[in-house]
Amino acid sequence: MVAWCVADGVLVMNIAAAGTSPTVAFKGTRELNDDAPSPRRPGWKRRVLRTAIAILTIYLLLVVMLALLQRSLIYFPTHEARGIVPQNAELPVGRVHTITLKTEDDIQLHGWHVLPNGQAAADRDACDRQLELGRPVVLYFSGNAANRQYRTEEFEVFTRLGCNVFIFDYRGYGENDGSPSEKAFVADARSVWKYATEERNVAPDRIILYGESLGGGVAVRLASELSEAGTPPGALVLRSTFTSLVNMGSYHYPWLPVRLVMVDRFPSIDRIPAVTCPFLQIHGARDSIIPIKFGRELFAAAPEKSATGIAKRFVELPNADHNDVIFVAEREMRRAVGEFLDTVYGEKYLPEESR
C-alpha cells in the first residue's frame, strides 16, 4: 500500500507491504540521507594557497613587464627633431659651435664645442687655433635625461676655468638617431674620444673625462679602457655617480630581482681599479637618487694615486642633492675642480679671475 502526505514541508511516501511500513522522504528531487557527508567549503589552507598563487602570478607578470620595459625606465632622452642651435646655450656669440661625428656603426652624433669663458671664434679654423693654445679639453658625458642644451650651467664650471668643452648627445638624444643602451653609450664615448684625438688633434694627456650621474659609468668605462691600452686621459672627474646601475636598482627596488633581469649594468666599481689617470670625485651629501655611500664605495675602489703620483680626491658637497648641485654648490664645485686642475696641469691653464 502506498500513501502520500506532506509533513513539515517534506513530501513523504509511505509504502506498506508484507507487514512493514518503511518511509522514504524527498525534499524537491534530492534524497535526504543522514549518513551522507554535507558539502564543505574550502579550508583556510586552500584559501591561503590560492591567494599566494595569485600574488605570485601578479609579481611574476610585473617582473616580466619591467624586464621588457627596463630601458624605457632608465633612459629619458629629450629628442629635438628640428635640431639644437648654439643660441640655445644662451652664451655670447662665437663661444658655442656645432660639431658632428660619425660612429663606427654609422650613427651621426651632434654636439657642441664650447670655448673657454672670454674666448670667441668665427669658424672651425678659428676654433682649431683655440685648441692649439694647449688648454685642457673636457669630454662631457651627460646623465640619463634631457640633452646638451640643459647642461650649460654645468659645463660652464670648466669653461670658467679656462677649458674647452666637447659635449655630444648620445644616440637617441637631441637630434641623434638610434636607441640608448649601455653598449650604445660606450660606442658613442669611444667615437667622441677618437674625434677629439684624431680629428681635432688633441693630445690624450690634455683631455679630461667628465661624467655626471649615469655619465659617470660611461666615463669610467672609457677611462679604464684607455688606461689599459696605455693611452690614459689627462684626468677623470665624476659627479654624483654610482658603483653600478645594478646596485642602484637593487637599492631603490629591493623587492625586485634586479640582479637577475637588468641588462645595462654599468659596473663602474669593477672597472675603476684599472684607471691610472688623476681622479676627482664630487658628490652631494643629501643625494636622494644616488646616496653618497655609493659614491664613497666607488672612490674606495679606485687606486690611491695615479700613474703620475697624484692622489685621488673626494669632495663632499654638504647641502647638495642629486639634481641641484650646480645651483646650490656651484662655487664649491668650481673651486674643487680648479684646485684639482691646478695640481694636474699647473696654474698657467687656469685664469686667476675665474677662481
C-alpha positions in Angstrom: 0.0 0.0 0.0 1.3 3.5 -1.0 0.3 6.7 0.8 1.5 10.3 0.2 1.5 13.1 2.7 3.2 16.3 3.5 5.0 16.8 6.8 6.9 19.9 7.7 7.1 20.9 4.0 8.6 17.5 3.1 6.9 15.1 0.7 6.6 11.7 2.4 5.8 8.4 0.7 4.6 5.6 2.9 4.9 2.1 1.5 3.3 -0.7 3.3 4.0 -4.2 2.1 4.4 -7.6 3.7 3.6 -6.3 7.1 6.1 -3.5 7.1 5.7 0.3 6.7 9.0 1.9 5.7 9.0 5.6 5.0 11.1 7.4 2.3 11.3 11.2 2.3 12.1 13.6 -0.5 12.7 17.3 -0.5 12.4 18.5 -4.0 14.3 16.0 -6.1 17.2 15.5 -3.6 17.3 12.5 -1.3 17.8 13.2 2.4 20.3 10.7 3.9 21.6 11.3 7.4 24.7 9.2 6.6 25.8 11.2 3.5 28.5 13.9 4.2 27.3 17.5 3.9 29.1 19.8 1.4 32.1 21.6 2.9 33.7 25.0 2.0 37.4 25.0 1.0 39.6 25.0 4.2 41.7 28.0 5.2 44.9 26.3 3.9 43.4 26.1 0.4 42.3 29.7 0.5 45.8 30.8 1.6 47.3 28.7 -1.2 45.0 30.3 -3.8 45.9 33.8 -2.6 49.6 33.0 -2.7 49.4 31.7 -6.2 47.5 34.8 -7.3 50.1 37.1 -5.7 53.0 35.2 -7.2 51.4 35.3 -10.6 51.0 39.1 -10.4 54.6 39.5 -9.2 56.0 37.4 -12.0 54.0 39.4 -14.5 55.3 42.6 -13.0 58.9 41.3 -13.2 58.5 40.3 -16.8 56.9 43.6 -17.7 59.8 45.5 -16.0 62.4 43.3 -17.7 60.9 44.1 -21.1 60.5 47.8 -20.5 63.6 48.4 -18.4 65.4 50.7 -20.8 62.4 53.0 -21.0 62.7 53.2 -17.2 66.4 54.0 -17.3 66.8 56.4 -20.2 64.8 59.6 -20.6 66.0 61.4 -23.7 64.7 64.7 -24.9 64.6 64.4 -28.7 64.8 67.6 -30.8 64.0 66.6 -34.4 64.4 70.2 -35.6 67.9 70.5 -34.2 69.6 72.3 -31.3 71.3 75.6 -32.2 74.2 77.2 -30.3 71.9 80.1 -29.3 70.1 77.6 -27.0 73.1 77.7 -24.7 72.4 81.4 -24.1 76.1 82.2 -24.2 77.9 85.0 -26.1 78.0 84.7 -29.9 81.1 82.8 -31.0 81.6 80.7 -27.9 79.4 77.7 -28.9 79.9 75.9 -32.2 78.0 72.9 -33.6 80.2 69.8 -34.2 79.3 66.4 -35.6 80.9 62.9 -35.8 80.1 59.5 -37.2 80.2 56.4 -35.0 81.6 53.1 -36.2 78.1 51.9 -36.9 77.3 55.0 -39.0 75.2 57.0 -36.5 75.7 60.7 -36.7 76.1 62.4 -33.3 75.6 66.1 -32.9 77.3 68.2 -30.2 78.9 71.5 -29.2 82.4 72.8 -28.9 82.2 75.4 -26.1 85.2 77.8 -25.9 86.6 79.0 -22.6 85.0 81.9 -21.0 86.0 85.2 -22.7 87.1 83.5 -25.9 85.3 83.5 -29.3 85.8 82.1 -32.8 84.1 82.8 -36.1 84.5 79.4 -37.7 86.1 75.9 -37.4 89.6 77.2 -38.3 89.4 79.7 -35.5 88.2 77.0 -33.1 91.2 74.9 -34.1 93.5 77.8 -33.3 91.9 78.0 -29.8 92.6 74.3 -29.3 96.2 74.8 -30.4 96.7 77.1 -27.4 97.0 73.9 -25.3 94.3 74.4 -22.8 92.6 71.3 -21.3 89.6 69.8 -23.3 86.7 68.3 -21.4 84.8 65.5 -22.9 81.4 65.8 -21.2 79.3 62.7 -20.7 75.8 63.5 -19.6 73.4 61.7 -17.3 70.4 59.7 -18.5 67.9 62.6 -19.2 67.3 65.6 -21.5 70.1 66.7 -23.8 73.1 69.0 -24.1 71.1 72.3 -24.1 70.2 71.7 -20.5 73.9 71.4 -19.3 75.0 75.0 -19.8 75.4 75.8 -16.1 77.4 72.6 -15.5 79.9 72.8 -18.4 80.4 76.4 -17.6 82.2 75.2 -14.4 85.0 74.1 -16.8 84.9 76.9 -19.3 85.2 79.5 -16.5 88.4 77.7 -15.5 89.9 78.1 -19.0 88.9 74.7 -20.5 87.3 73.9 -23.8 84.4 71.5 -23.7 83.2 69.0 -26.2 79.7 67.8 -25.3 77.9 65.4 -27.6 74.5 63.9 -27.1 74.2 60.2 -27.0 72.3 58.4 -29.8 68.6 58.8 -29.3 69.1 62.1 -27.6 68.9 65.6 -29.1 68.9 65.4 -32.9 70.5 61.9 -32.9 69.0 58.8 -34.4 69.3 55.4 -32.6 68.3 54.0 -29.3 70.1 54.3 -26.0 71.7 51.4 -24.2 75.0 50.7 -22.3 76.6 49.2 -25.4 75.5 52.2 -27.5 76.8 54.7 -25.0 80.1 53.0 -24.8 80.4 53.1 -28.6 79.5 56.7 -28.6 82.1 57.5 -26.0 84.8 55.8 -28.0 83.8 57.8 -31.0 84.0 61.0 -29.1 87.5 60.2 -27.9 88.5 59.3 -31.5 87.0 62.6 -32.7 89.0 64.6 -30.1 92.3 62.9 -30.6 92.3 62.2 -34.3 90.1 64.7 -36.0 90.8 67.6 -33.7 94.4 66.5 -32.8 94.0 67.0 -29.0 96.7 65.1 -27.1 95.3 62.5 -24.7 97.0 64.0 -21.6 95.2 67.3 -22.2 91.8 65.6 -22.2 89.6 65.5 -19.1 86.8 62.9 -19.0 83.8 64.3 -17.1 80.8 62.1 -16.2 77.7 63.2 -14.3 75.3 60.6 -12.8 74.9 57.8 -15.3 77.5 59.5 -17.5 80.0 58.6 -14.8 79.5 55.0 -15.7 80.4 55.9 -19.3 83.4 57.9 -18.3 84.8 55.2 -16.0 84.4 52.6 -18.8 86.3 54.8 -21.3 89.0 55.8 -18.8 89.6 52.2 -17.8 89.9 51.0 -21.4 92.3 53.9 -22.3 94.4 53.2 -19.2 94.7 49.5 -20.1 95.6 50.5 -23.6 98.5 52.7 -22.4 96.9 56.0 -23.5 95.1 57.3 -20.4 93.3 60.7 -20.4 94.8 63.6 -18.5 92.2 63.2 -15.7 88.9 61.7 -14.7 86.3 63.8 -12.9 83.0 62.3 -11.7 79.9 63.9 -10.2 77.1 62.2 -8.3 77.7 58.8 -9.9 77.3 55.2 -8.7 79.1 51.9 -8.1 76.9 50.2 -10.6 73.5 50.6 -12.1 72.6 47.2 -10.7 73.4 48.3 -7.2 71.2 51.4 -7.6 68.3 49.3 -8.9 68.6 46.9 -6.0 68.7 49.8 -3.6 65.6 51.5 -4.9 63.6 48.3 -5.6 64.8 45.7 -3.1 61.7 43.6 -3.8 62.6 43.0 -7.4 65.2 40.6 -8.8 67.2 43.4 -10.4 70.4 41.5 -10.4 68.8 38.7 -12.5 67.0 40.8 -15.1 69.0 44.0 -15.6 70.7 44.2 -19.0 72.5 47.5 -18.8 74.6 47.2 -15.7 77.4 49.9 -15.9 79.7 48.1 -13.3 82.0 51.1 -12.6 83.2 49.6 -9.3 84.7 46.7 -11.3 86.4 48.9 -13.8 87.7 51.8 -11.8 90.7 49.9 -10.3 92.2 49.9 -13.8 92.1 53.7 -14.1 95.6 55.2 -14.0 95.0 58.9 -14.5 94.4 61.5 -11.8 90.9 61.2 -10.3 88.5 63.6 -8.7 85.1 62.6 -7.4 82.3 65.1 -6.3 79.1 64.0 -4.5 76.2 65.8 -2.7 75.8 64.7 0.9 72.0 64.9 0.5 71.8 62.9 -2.7 68.5 61.1 -2.7 68.9 59.3 -6.0 72.4 58.0 -5.7 73.2 58.2 -1.9 76.7 59.4 -1.1 77.6 56.0 0.4 77.7 54.6 -3.2 80.0 57.3 -4.3 82.3 56.6 -1.4 82.3 52.9 -2.2 83.3 53.7 -5.8 86.0 56.1 -4.6 87.4 53.4 -2.2 87.8 51.0 -5.2 89.9 53.5 -7.2 93.8 53.4 -7.0 95.2 55.7 -4.2 97.4 57.5 -6.7 97.6 58.0 -10.5 100.5 56.6 -12.5 102.0 60.1 -12.2 101.7 60.1 -8.4 98.7 62.4 -8.0 96.5 61.3 -5.1 92.8 60.8 -5.7 90.4 63.3 -4.2 86.8 63.1 -2.9 84.8 66.3 -2.4 81.6 66.2 -0.4 79.1 69.0 -1.0 77.1 69.2 2.3 74.0 71.0 1.0 73.6 69.3 -2.4 71.2 66.7 -3.5 71.5 65.0 -6.9 70.0 67.4 -9.5 70.6 70.7 -7.7 74.4 70.5 -7.3 75.1 73.3 -9.8 72.5 75.5 -8.3 73.3 75.2 -4.6 77.1 74.4 -4.7 78.4 75.8 -8.0 81.1 77.8 -6.3 82.3 74.9 -4.1 82.3 72.6 -7.1 84.3 75.1 -9.3 86.8 75.6 -6.5 87.3 71.8 -6.2 87.7 71.3 -9.9 90.1 74.4 -10.1 92.3 73.1 -7.4 92.4 69.7 -8.9 93.3 71.0 -12.4 96.0 73.2 -10.8 97.6 70.0 -9.5 97.2 68.2 -12.8 98.1 70.9 -15.2 99.5 73.9 -13.3 98.2 77.4 -12.9 99.1 78.5 -16.4 95.9 77.0 -17.8 93.6 78.5 -15.2 93.0 82.2 -15.3 93.1 83.9 -11.9 89.9 85.8 -12.5 88.0 82.5 -12.8 88.8 81.3 -9.3 
